[in-house]
Amino acid sequence: MSSSPLRLSGVPGSPYTRKMAALLRYRRLPFQLIPSSNGAPGLPRAQPHLLPTFYLPDAQGDLQAVTDSTPLIRRFEAEFSGRSVIPPSPALALIDALLEDFADEWLTKAMFHYRWSYAADIAKAGPILASWLQPLASDAEWRSVAQKVSSRQIERLRFVGSNPQTTPIIEAGYQRVLQVMEAHLHAHRFMMGARPGACDFGLYGQLTQLAQFDPTPMALAVELAPRVCGWVGVAEDLSGLEVSDANWLTGSDLPPTLTALLSEVGRLYAPLLRANAHALQAGQTEFTAQVDAQAWTQQVFPYQAKCWMWLRRDYQALASDERQHVDRWLKGTGCEVLFKD
Ligand SMILES: N[C@@H](CCC(=O)N[C@@H](CS)C(=O)NCC(=O)O)C(=O)O
């Protein structure tokens, strides 16, 4: 364990940067956020270049550029003790991992979709993202960067599967997710109980954009889920929240509101994970899945085949009594298909 602060680069419009900064604050791990999407001179560059990028010493002490928030959270769990974000019950930890993955990989579809589909959202995001990329650009350069960023991202909508066919599924799904989170927050401070799990930070990261930045999804959040909006504000800095082991959800049943959230995972995300991985295996470049009884067609996304593999690996590693808990919790949610066969 090193005593120097962790260093990372990222910008406020990156949900994964927000996820990791909030997680480090909660864990009371000192860090320095380099406010840039390009790192800083002399620092290594990640391939692929993603935000946030962490700069971490390897075994020889050489700095490496490391990305991907989900494995980084597990690495920091191993390297730093206290204020863990992984529930000690392996069964609950599996549910936490599944919800974290849903936030990172499905809710981000809604984030990207709203930001780059609607005129008001594009008009806000283009110039502000450009100011983070090139803070000192002249007005003319700035307008040109804003234009370039917007056209590039609009062109990339297809990567997340946002198109006229999937728009109703994404938008109805986002609104239901808000409503079930709202219901859960009536009785619990976090998804994982009275203390946050990794999934809380994943959801928080996407919601910093959906509920706090992009005008179209933000108006929906204010209308449908005011508690969720309040929660996002609080989750940013949980450094002073005192927690104990007793704060995790306990009991042999999950709260019904968490089951409702898992039902959204089963409805919106599980069919995509399966169809994507099967298409990748079959060497296809595109797949169609049935989501919410409607066709969803998008390009294959190799990274999400890895996500599914990680979840299945964790499920396989469970002891049989733990697996029975998970099976019971997932029964009827649509998530069962993730772990069958
Ligand atoms: N799975 C990664 C995803 C990170 C990611 O996709 N970051 C986005 C920004 S939020 C990015 O850097 N995209 C590259 C680009 O837009 O060029 C994680 O959890 O950190």
The ligand as a MOL file (V3000), in Angstrom:
LIG
                    3D

  0  0  0     0  0            999 V3000
M  V30 BEGIN CTAB
M  V30 COUNTS 20 19 0 0 0
M  V30 BEGIN ATOM
M  V30 1 N -15.6740 0.2280 -18.7420 0
M  V30 2 C -14.9770 1.5010 -18.6110 0
M  V30 3 C -15.6690 2.5190 -19.4890 0
M  V30 4 C -15.0040 3.8560 -19.5150 0
M  V30 5 C -15.5150 4.6700 -20.6730 0
M  V30 6 O -16.1890 4.1660 -21.5710 0
M  V30 7 N -15.2110 5.9680 -20.6900 0
M  V30 8 C -15.6730 6.8360 -21.7550 0
M  V30 9 C -16.0160 8.2070 -21.2310 0
M  V30 10 S -17.1190 8.2180 -19.9240 0
M  V30 11 C -14.5660 7.1120 -22.7040 0
M  V30 12 O -13.4840 7.4330 -22.2650 0
M  V30 13 N -14.8280 6.9630 -24.0080 0
M  V30 14 C -13.8340 7.1750 -25.0140 0
M  V30 15 C -14.2290 8.1780 -25.9860 0
M  V30 16 O -15.3440 8.6890 -25.9170 0
M  V30 17 O -13.3780 8.4640 -26.8310 0
M  V30 18 C -14.9960 1.8860 -17.1390 0
M  V30 19 O -15.7570 1.3180 -16.3760 0
M  V30 20 O -14.1930 2.7280 -16.7460 0
M  V30 END ATOM
M  V30 BEGIN BOND
M  V30 1 1 1 2
M  V30 2 1 2 3
M  V30 3 1 2 18
M  V30 4 1 3 4
M  V30 5 1 4 5
M  V30 6 2 5 6
M  V30 7 1 5 7
M  V30 8 1 7 8
M  V30 9 1 8 9
M  V30 10 1 8 11
M  V30 11 1 9 10
M  V30 12 2 11 12
M  V30 13 1 11 13
M  V30 14 1 13 14
M  V30 15 1 14 15
M  V30 16 2 15 16
M  V30 17 1 15 17
M  V30 18 2 18 19
M  V30 19 1 18 20
M  V30 END BOND
M  V30 END CTAB
M  END
